[in-house]
Amino acid sequence: MKIGLLILMLVFIAILIGLFILSYKMLKKVRREEQPSKSVEYQLHPKLKAEMEKRKSDK
């Protein structure tokens, strides 16, 4: 009985460690894929865009 519990605990610990390693590898892969696309392309609201253009033309 005690040996069975010990084996079961070891199996659960091994599975837990395996999941941590797997998630770490996936996280590294995603970070590597997203790193080159650092520059975020965004669009301004038309009113804000007009205001920025107005400020640039005033200077």
C-alpha positions, 0 to 999 in steps of 0.5 A: 500500500505504501509503496503504491502511494510512493510510486503514484506520487513519483508519477505525479511529480514526473508528470508535473515536471514534464508539463512545466518543461513543455510549457517553458518550451512553448513560451520560448517558442512564442517569444521567439516568434513575437520578438521580430515583430516588436514594432506595433502597427497602430491606427489613430482615430481620425480626430486624433490624426487630424489634431496631430497633423494640425499641430505639425503644420502649426510648428 
